[in-house]
Amino acid sequence: MELTYLVDGTIDAVSTTALLKQLENAHPTAPRIIVICDNARYYKGKSVADYFRP
């Protein structure tokens, strides 16, 4: 297992999307990447949801 993190001034939908992109770039051949999140509002934001849409 490998820890991936992002240092940012704030935690919001924009930084969450950046972290998701960083995870995908770090593991381009992974069939699945599992991310465990708490119930923060920024995880439910439109920009994060749009990231997962093709």
C-alpha positions as CSV (number, residue, x, y, z in Angstrom):
1,M,0.0,0.0,0.0
2,E,1.2,3.5,-0.8
3,L,0.2,6.8,0.8
4,T,-0.6,9.6,-1.6
5,Y,-1.3,13.1,-0.3
6,L,-1.7,16.7,-1.5
7,V,-0.5,19.8,0.4
8,D,-2.9,22.7,-0.2
9,G,-3.9,25.8,1.6
10,T,-7.6,24.7,1.8
11,I,-9.5,21.5,1.5
12,D,-12.4,21.9,-1.0
13,A,-13.8,20.5,-4.2
14,V,-10.9,21.9,-6.2
15,S,-8.2,20.3,-4.1
16,T,-10.2,17.1,-3.8
17,T,-10.3,16.9,-7.6
18,A,-6.6,17.6,-7.8
19,L,-5.9,14.7,-5.4
20,L,-8.1,12.4,-7.4
21,K,-6.2,13.3,-10.6
22,Q,-2.9,12.8,-8.7
23,L,-4.0,9.3,-7.6
24,E,-5.0,8.4,-11.2
25,N,-1.6,9.6,-12.5
26,A,0.3,7.7,-9.8
27,H,-1.5,4.4,-10.6
28,P,-2.4,4.6,-14.3
29,T,-2.8,0.8,-14.7
30,A,-4.8,0.2,-11.5
31,P,-8.2,-1.4,-12.3
32,R,-9.6,0.3,-9.2
33,I,-8.5,3.0,-6.8
34,I,-10.3,3.0,-3.4
35,V,-10.6,6.3,-1.6
36,I,-12.1,6.5,1.9
37,C,-13.7,9.9,2.6
38,D,-15.6,11.4,5.5
39,N,-18.9,13.1,5.0
40,A,-17.6,16.6,4.2
41,R,-19.7,18.7,1.8
42,Y,-16.9,19.3,-0.7
43,Y,-16.8,15.6,-1.6
44,K,-20.4,15.9,-2.7
45,G,-19.9,19.1,-4.8
46,K,-20.7,19.3,-8.5
47,S,-17.1,19.6,-9.6
48,V,-16.1,16.4,-7.8
49,A,-19.2,14.6,-9.2
50,D,-18.4,15.9,-12.7
51,Y,-14.9,14.5,-12.4
52,F,-16.3,11.0,-12.3
53,R,-18.6,11.4,-15.3
54,P,-17.1,10.4,-18.7
